Amino acid sequence: MQLIATGLQLWIRQQCESIESLDLQLEGSALQLLRGRLSGVRLMARRVRYQDLEIELVELRADPIRVAVGNVLKGQSVQLEDPFGIRGQVAFTAEGLSRSLSRPQWRSLGDWLGEQLLGLVPLVRLRIQQDRLVLAAQAVGQSGLLELETDLQAVGGTVEIRAVDSGIRARLPMDPNITIERANLEGGMVQLHGRAQVSP
C-alpha cells in the first residue's frame, strides 16, 4: 500500500507547481490494491499552487479508483485507468486570490470580474472583511481605489458573486467537470464545496 501511496503522491505533486503539505490515505485491502483497485482516497493538502491558482486548503475524498499497478512496481508514476469522482472542499485566502488573479493565466478572469461588478479594470485586489468579499479596482487617473462589498453563493453548479448594495451579479465560468454545491466566506477564507470528475 505504501508503494501505491507514494506513486499517487508523486502523481499529485506532478500536477501542481507546489504543495506545502500533503496527507494521503488509501482505502482498501491489499488484495484490491494488487488488482489495481482502491476503494477510495482521502487527501488533505495545504498551500497548493495548481495552474498558478493559490489554494490555501484542499480536502478531498475520491470514489473508487483503478490504477495500472504494473507501472508502479516498475518504479514509474501511477497511471489511472478510468475516470473517477471526487467530493470535497477548497479554501482560498483573499491574498492568494489577489496574487492568482494578477498572474497571466488568471488575469482575464480578474479583469472580467472587475468589469462585470465594478465597471473597471484591472481588478487590483480582493480582501475579506467580516462576512464580505471586497473587490477593489483603480480607475485611470484616480489615486484611490473603488471598492465593492460582495457575497458568494453556489448557483447552477458555479459561484455567483453578488454586490451587497446594488444586486449586480456575476457567475464564474466553470469547468464542466466541476460542480460547486456550496460557496461561502468562513474563517477569513473563501470556501467552496463540491464535486468533480477526474480523467486519466
SVG drawing of the C-alpha trace seen along z (x, -y; Angstrom):
<svg xmlns="http://www.w3.org/2000/svg" viewBox="-30 -61 42 71">
<polyline fill="none" stroke="black" stroke-width="0.4" points="0.0,0.0 2.9,-2.4 4.2,-1.9 0.8,-2.9 0.5,-5.8 4.0,-7.1 3.1,-6.8 -0.1,-8.7 1.6,-11.4 4.2,-11.7 1.4,-12.0 -0.4,-14.6 2.8,-16.7 3.5,-16.5 0.1,-18.1 0.9,-21.1 3.6,-23.8 3.9,-23.5 2.4,-21.8 3.5,-22.8 2.0,-19.7 0.2,-16.6 -1.5,-13.9 -2.9,-10.9 -4.8,-8.0 -5.7,-5.0 -8.8,-2.9 -9.0,0.7 -7.4,4.1 -4.0,5.4 -5.7,7.8 -7.7,4.9 -4.5,2.9 -2.7,5.9 -5.6,5.9 -5.1,2.1 -8.3,1.1 -8.7,-1.3 -12.0,-1.7 -11.2,-5.4 -8.6,-8.0 -8.7,-10.8 -6.4,-13.8 -5.6,-16.9 -3.2,-19.5 -2.1,-22.9 -0.8,-25.9 -1.2,-24.4 -0.4,-26.2 -2.2,-24.5 -2.1,-26.0 -1.0,-29.3 -4.0,-29.3 -3.1,-29.6 -5.3,-27.3 -4.9,-27.5 -6.6,-24.2 -7.8,-21.2 -9.8,-18.4 -11.0,-15.7 -12.4,-12.2 -12.2,-10.1 -14.6,-7.4 -13.1,-4.0 -10.1,-4.3 -8.4,-1.9 -4.7,-2.2 -2.2,-0.3 -0.2,1.5 2.5,2.7 3.8,-0.8 4.2,-1.4 6.0,1.9 8.5,0.8 9.1,-2.5 7.0,-4.7 4.3,-7.1 0.8,-6.0 -1.3,-5.6 -5.0,-5.9 -7.2,-3.5 -10.6,-5.1 -12.2,-8.4 -13.3,-8.8 -15.3,-11.2 -14.2,-13.3 -16.0,-15.3 -14.6,-17.9 -13.8,-21.5 -11.2,-24.0 -10.4,-27.3 -8.7,-30.4 -7.3,-33.4 -8.1,-36.9 -4.4,-37.5 -3.8,-34.2 -6.7,-35.0 -5.4,-38.5 -2.0,-37.2 -3.5,-34.5 -5.8,-36.9 -2.7,-39.1 -0.9,-36.3 -1.2,-36.0 -3.2,-32.7 -5.9,-34.2 -5.7,-38.0 -8.5,-37.8 -10.8,-36.4 -9.8,-39.2 -10.4,-41.8 -13.8,-40.1 -14.8,-40.3 -13.7,-44.0 -15.7,-44.8 -18.8,-42.9 -19.0,-44.0 -17.2,-47.4 -17.3,-48.6 -13.5,-48.9 -10.3,-47.0 -7.9,-45.9 -9.1,-44.3 -6.3,-45.3 -7.1,-43.2 -9.5,-41.2 -9.9,-41.3 -12.3,-39.7 -14.0,-42.0 -16.2,-40.2 -18.5,-38.1 -18.0,-40.0 -15.6,-39.7 -14.4,-43.2 -13.3,-43.7 -11.1,-46.7 -10.2,-48.3 -8.5,-51.6 -9.8,-54.0 -7.3,-55.5 -6.1,-58.8 -7.6,-58.2 -5.4,-57.8 -7.9,-55.9 -9.5,-52.5 -13.1,-51.9 -14.3,-49.0 -17.4,-46.8 -18.7,-44.6 -20.0,-41.2 -21.2,-37.9 -21.0,-34.4 -23.4,-31.6 -23.5,-28.5 -25.9,-28.8 -26.3,-26.4 -23.1,-24.5 -20.9,-27.6 -20.1,-30.5 -22.2,-33.6 -20.7,-36.8 -23.3,-39.4 -22.9,-43.1 -24.4,-43.6 -26.0,-47.0 -26.8,-47.0 -27.7,-43.4 -25.2,-43.3 -24.2,-39.7 -21.5,-37.7 -21.4,-33.9 -17.9,-32.5 -17.2,-30.4 -16.7,-26.8 -15.0,-23.7 -17.8,-21.4 -16.2,-18.6 -16.6,-20.7 -19.9,-21.3 -19.9,-23.8 -22.6,-22.9 -21.9,-25.5 -19.9,-28.7 -19.4,-30.9 -16.9,-33.0 -15.8,-31.4 -12.7,-31.7 -11.4,-34.6 -11.4,-32.5 -13.5,-31.8 -14.8,-28.2 -16.1,-26.1 -17.7,-22.7 -18.5,-20.5 -17.7,-17.6 -15.7,-16.9 -14.8,-14.2 -11.1,-13.4 -10.0,-11.8 -6.7,-9.9"/>
</svg>
